[in-house]
């Protein structure tokens, strides 16, 4: 999943160069990550929808657990996968039952909050901020994939290419929000000045 960024008619194309396009793409990538990860806002600049409060069980061997090891909650016993919850402080009766995961009666938000040891995001909001982050892999993999003089492509790499689109479908974050677009226009204008200064420097040498 990727996002294509192009220059607009407000950019003087005669002085614009490939270095400026790369710089702009890197800044846009950073703005999108900050909005999504720190501010918890979607492509409309609106808060992400709340996490589900439906009970969930996270297996130690799951992809979710690989990204964020489950902590807290209640023990979930199983033979290869979580199936039973602990009752009356005792493990299930019978041979072969082991703790194979953790159960969260209050849903995904509880899993994330307790597994991240109750850390509060930089935004300072109380409770569990919907910031789409477990391990940070998805945002680290969101990179400038390629660029030319007048356009660039920003997208996911590695494992997040598989689960990232599903995350984006539930809570859309890949894209330029109105706030991102305004920042991009300001950043492009400042880069035009830098490009002109580079050009002038080359001429006077």
N, C-alpha and C positions, 0 to 999 in steps of 0.2 A: 504494500500500500504506500502510495507516495503523493506528494504535492508538487505541482509545477509552478514556479514563480517566474514571471516575465516582467521586463521593463515596460513602462507605459509611455504615452505620448508626452508626458511632462518631463521626461528624461531627455536631455540633449544627446542624441545617439552619436553625434560626431566625436564627442569627447569621452563617451562612456567606453570602458574597456573590460576585458575578461577578469582582471584582478578585482575590479569594483563589483562585478556581478558575484564573484565568489564571496567577497566580504559581506555583501548585502544578504546573500543566502545564509551565511553563518549567523548573522545577527537575527534574521527572521526565525531561524531554527531555535535560537536561544529564547526569543520572545515567546514562541509557542510553548516551549517546555516550561518556562516560568509561569505563564498563564495557567497551564494545566496542572503542573506539579505543586507549585507554591500557592497560587491563588485559588485553585480548585474550580476553574471556570471553563465552560465549553466554548465552541466556536461562535456562540451568540453573546459571549461574555456573561452568561448566566451560570449560577452554581450548578455543579453536576447533581443529578438526581441521587437521592439517598440510597445507601446500600440496603439490600433485602434483609428483612428480619426473620426470614424463614430459617429454621434450624438446619445446620449443615454439619457434616462430618468430613474432616480432611485426613486422608490417608497419608502416612509417612512416605509412601512410595509414589505419590502423585506428582504431576508437574507443578501443581500449586504449591505443594510442600517443598519442592526443589527450589522454588523462587523465594519462599518465606517459610521456614520451619515452624510448624504449628506448636504453640505453647498455650498454657492456660486451658480454659474450657474444662471438659471432663474426659476421662480416659474412654476410648472406644476399643472394644476387644473384637478380635476376629481371627479367622484362620486364613491369613493372606490378605484380608482387607477388613476394614472396620464394619462390624455388623451389629454388635451388641454394646450397650452402654453399661457402665458399672451400676449395680443396684445394691442399695443398703451397705455400701462400702466394701462389697465383696466382688471378686471376679466371677464370671460365668462358670457354672458347674461343667466339668468334663475336661478331657485331655486336649491339649493343643491350642487352647485359647491364650492369646498374648495381646498386649496393647499394640495395636497397629495404626492408631491415629488418635485424633482429639475431636471431641464433639462440642459444638457451640450452639447452645439453645437459642441464643439471640441473633444468630445468623452471621453473615460475612463480616459485618462491622465489628462484632465481638472478636472473631478470629484475627482480624487485622490489628485491632487495637491491642489485644493481649499478646499477640505474637511479636509485635513491634515494641513490647514492653511499655506501652502507654505513652510513647513519645508524642509530643505535640509538634505539628508542623511549624515552619517559620512564620506562617501567617498569624499564629497566636490564637487561632480559634480553639474553643474547648471541644472535647469529645473527639470522635474519629472523623478527620477531614477526608472527604472523598477526593483524593488526589491521584488516584489510579496507580499508585506506587506500592509494590511489594518489595522487590529486590532492587529496583531501579534499572533493571536490564532494558526495559522497553524504551525509556527515555535516553539511556546511553546509546542505544542502537539507532536512534532517530538522527540521521546524519545527512549531510549534503552528499548525494550520490554522484552527481555529475553537474557540470556547468559549462556554459559557453559565454559568448560576449553578452548576449541579451536574455538568457534564460538559465534556470537552474532547476534541478529536481532534488527534493528533500524526501527521504523515506526511511523505512525500517530495514534493518539488516539482521542476519542471524535468526535465532529462534523466535524473537518477537514478530517476525514476518508471518508466523503461523497464527499466534493468538492476538496480535495487535489489532487486526481488522475486526475481530469479535468485540474487543474492548471498545473500539471506536464506534461500532454499530450501537452498542448500548449507551455509551456516553461519548458523543462526538468531540474529539479534541484535535484531530489532524486537519488543519485548515487555518486560514487567516480570519480571526474574529475582527469586528469593527475596530477594536482597540489595537490589535496587531497591525491592521492595515494602516491606521493613522501613524503608528510608530515606524512602519516600513517606509512610508512616504517621507517622513522626516529624516530617516537614516539614509535614504537614497539621495536626498537633497544635500546632506552633509558629505556624502561620498562623491558627488559631482564636483564639489569644491576641491576635494583631495585629488581627484583625477586631473582637474585643470592645473593644480599646483604641480603634479607629477609631470604633466605635459610641458608646462612652462620651464620646469627644471631641466628637462631633456633638451629643449630648444636652446637654452642659455649656456649649455656646457660646451 
